[in-house]
Amino acid sequence: MTYKARLKVQFDTEWTPTYGGSGIYDDETLPEEHYTFEIPCQDLNAVQLFRFFGTIARTMGHNELGIMKGACALAFNDMQSHEDMRKVAEEFELTLAEDLQGKFKDWKEAEECWANLRKGPMGTALGEEELTNLEEGV
């Protein structure tokens, strides 16, 4: 037995020009547009589905930034489980707001350790060659 499925989305627009034909876009805008998007979806994954809807959104006049914001708003909101949001954030190497303080503390400690490593014996500053050797692990 074979399974086939198709997803079809139709988008129609009509433009009614301003009276007298003196509007700025009247000569540039088509009076009517009809788009039909259709894809096989029996083996479609979620990323491909969102790519498809991104194409539809661009046709409707949405820009890339708005589409990305919409996808993030869908993924990160109060209706999603915190555990699932954390999994998505980790997969895409994102930092959740509540994790920022911990990351800052780690960064600050690493900076202090590096500053201590850059000091020579008795707090003297190391020369360029010594710093290069330290950075390369020699």
C-alpha positions in Angstrom: 0.0 0.0 0.0 1.4 3.4 -0.9 0.6 6.7 0.9 0.4 10.0 -1.0 -0.4 13.3 0.5 -0.3 16.8 -1.0 -0.5 20.2 0.7 -2.1 23.0 -1.3 -2.3 26.7 -0.3 -3.9 29.3 -2.4 -3.3 33.1 -2.1 -5.4 35.6 -4.0 -5.1 39.4 -4.0 -7.1 42.2 -5.7 -6.1 45.8 -6.0 -8.7 48.5 -6.3 -7.0 51.6 -7.6 -7.7 55.0 -6.1 -10.4 57.0 -8.0 -9.0 59.0 -10.9 -6.0 56.8 -11.3 -3.6 59.3 -9.6 -2.4 56.9 -6.9 1.4 56.4 -6.7 1.2 52.6 -7.1 -1.8 52.5 -9.6 0.5 52.0 -12.6 2.8 49.5 -10.9 0.4 47.2 -9.1 -1.3 44.3 -10.8 -5.1 44.5 -10.5 -5.3 40.9 -9.5 -2.9 38.1 -8.5 -3.5 34.4 -7.8 -0.9 32.0 -6.4 -1.3 28.3 -5.7 1.4 26.5 -3.9 1.4 22.7 -3.8 3.9 20.2 -2.5 4.0 16.5 -1.8 4.0 16.1 1.9 4.0 12.4 2.7 7.7 12.6 3.5 7.9 16.3 4.4 9.9 17.1 7.6 9.1 20.1 9.8 12.0 22.2 8.5 10.8 21.7 4.9 7.3 22.5 5.9 8.4 25.8 7.5 10.5 26.6 4.4 7.4 26.1 2.3 5.4 28.5 4.6 8.3 30.9 4.4 7.9 31.0 0.6 4.2 31.7 1.0 4.8 34.4 3.6 7.3 36.1 1.2 4.7 36.0 -1.5 2.3 37.8 0.8 4.9 40.6 1.3 6.6 39.5 4.6 10.3 40.0 4.8 13.0 37.5 6.0 13.3 39.2 9.4 9.6 39.0 10.0 9.5 35.4 9.1 12.4 34.6 11.4 10.7 36.5 14.2 7.5 34.5 13.6 9.4 31.2 13.8 11.1 32.2 17.0 7.8 33.4 18.5 6.4 30.0 17.7 9.3 28.2 19.3 9.9 30.4 22.4 6.7 31.5 24.2 4.7 30.7 27.3 2.7 28.0 25.6 5.8 25.8 25.0 7.3 23.6 27.7 10.5 25.0 29.2 12.2 21.7 28.6 11.4 21.8 24.8 12.5 25.4 24.5 15.8 24.5 26.2 16.3 21.6 23.7 15.8 23.8 20.7 18.0 26.5 22.2 20.8 24.0 22.7 20.4 22.5 19.2 20.8 26.0 17.7 23.5 27.1 20.2 21.3 29.9 21.6 21.4 31.2 25.2 18.2 31.6 27.1 17.8 34.8 29.1 17.9 33.0 32.5 21.3 31.4 31.5 23.0 34.8 30.7 24.1 35.5 34.3 25.8 32.1 34.6 27.6 32.5 31.2 28.7 36.0 32.2 30.1 34.7 35.5 32.0 31.9 33.6 33.4 34.5 31.1 34.5 36.8 34.0 36.3 33.9 35.7 38.0 32.9 32.5 39.1 36.5 31.9 40.6 36.7 35.5 42.4 33.4 35.0 43.8 34.6 31.7 45.0 37.8 33.3 46.7 35.8 36.0 48.4 33.6 33.4 49.7 36.6 31.6 51.6 37.7 34.7 55.1 36.4 35.1 56.9 35.6 38.3 56.1 38.0 41.1 53.5 39.8 39.0 55.9 41.0 36.3 54.5 41.3 32.8 55.4 38.6 30.3 57.1 39.6 27.0 55.5 39.0 23.6 57.5 35.7 23.0 56.4 34.3 26.4 52.8 35.3 25.7 52.9 33.6 22.3 54.3 30.5 23.8 51.6 30.6 26.5 48.8 30.9 23.9 50.2 28.1 21.8 50.6 25.9 24.9 54.4 25.6 24.6 
